[in-house]
Amino acid sequence: QVQLVESGGGLVQPGGSLRLSCAASVNTFRLKTMAWYRQAPGKQRDLVAAITSSGSTNYADSVKGRFTISRDNAKNTVYLQMNSLKPEDTAVYYCNLAGIWGPQPWGQGTQVTVSS
């Protein structure tokens, strides 16, 4: 059974930074495409960034140049470094498998609030 545990969210001022982590109990994690998603109140859950097994990445246009996704296969962990945060980045952030392996049952997510 896949388990996904997100952490690292919090309250940050506009222009600030946060680093999210996702610990994934996933067989052969290193072979899986992983992704971060976010869901703002009253909105659908959207893809933010993804990283393949080879390290190729892609990002939503709204976060390009500000967010960086990375992974540590030795720790079965995927990260999301978020810089230059804006109020519109406020959402619950989730990680999950992507591509042909996902999505799996969602974790609890981690709340990110960008506000002065």
N, C-alpha and C positions, 0 to 999 in steps of 0.2 A: 504494500500500500504506500502510495506516494504521500509524503508529508512535506509541507512547505511552511517555514516559519520566518516571517518578515520582522525586521527590527530597524531602529535607527531614526524613526520619524520624530517629529516634535514641532514646536513653535519657533519660527525664525522670521527675522525682519526681511523686508524686500532687499534684494541684493546679497543676501546671505547664502550660506552653503549647508548642505547636509549630505551624509553618506548613508545610504540604506544598504542593509545586508539581507540576504535570503539564504537560510540553511535548508538544503533540499535533501530529503531522504529518498534518493532516486537511484535505482540500479543503473550502472554504467553512465553515471552523470556526465562524464567527459565526452560522451558521444551524443548528448542531447543538446538541441537548441533551447536556450532559456530566454525568458523575456520578462520585462517589467510592464505592468499595466497600471492604470489609475482610473478612479471613479470619483468624480465630483458629485456633490449632492444634486439629486434630480437628473443626473446625466448617465449615459451609458458608460460601460467600462471600455477604455480605449488603450490600444497598444502605445507604449512610450518608447521602448527600445528593446532590441533583441540581439543576441550573440550566438553564433553557431559554434559547433565543436572545434572548428578551425580558428575561431576568434574573429570572424567577420562580423561586423556590426551594422545595424541600421537603426534609424531614429525617426520619430515623428517630426514633422517640420517645425512644430512649435517648440521643440527642445534642442534642436540641432545647434551645436556650438556651445551649449550650456551644460548638457548632461553627458556623462560617460558611463557606459556599461562595461563591466569587466567580470571575470570569473577566476576562481581558484579551484581547479579540479581536485587538488589534493585535499581540500576542505569541503568539497561539495557545496560551494557557496558562490553566489552571484551577487555583485554589488551594483549600486547605482550612485555615482557621484553627481550631485546636483549643485551647480553654481549659478550665481546671478539669478536667484529665485525671484519669482514674480507672484503677486497675489493669485493670478489665474493658475498657478501650479498647485494650489490648495486642493487636496483630494486624499482619498485613501489609496495607498500604493500596494499593489500585489505583485508577486512574482509567480510564474508558472512555466511549464514546458510549452514550447511552441512548435509549429510545424506539424509533422505527422504524429508527434508524441503528445500533443496537448489539445485543449487544456485538460489538466487533471483537477481533482477536487481542490477548490480554492482554500487558501489559508485565511487567517484572520485579518491580514493586511496590517499596514502601519500608517497612522494618520500624519500627514504633512500639512501644516498650516502656515501660510506666509502672510504675515500681517504686522503692521506697525502699531 
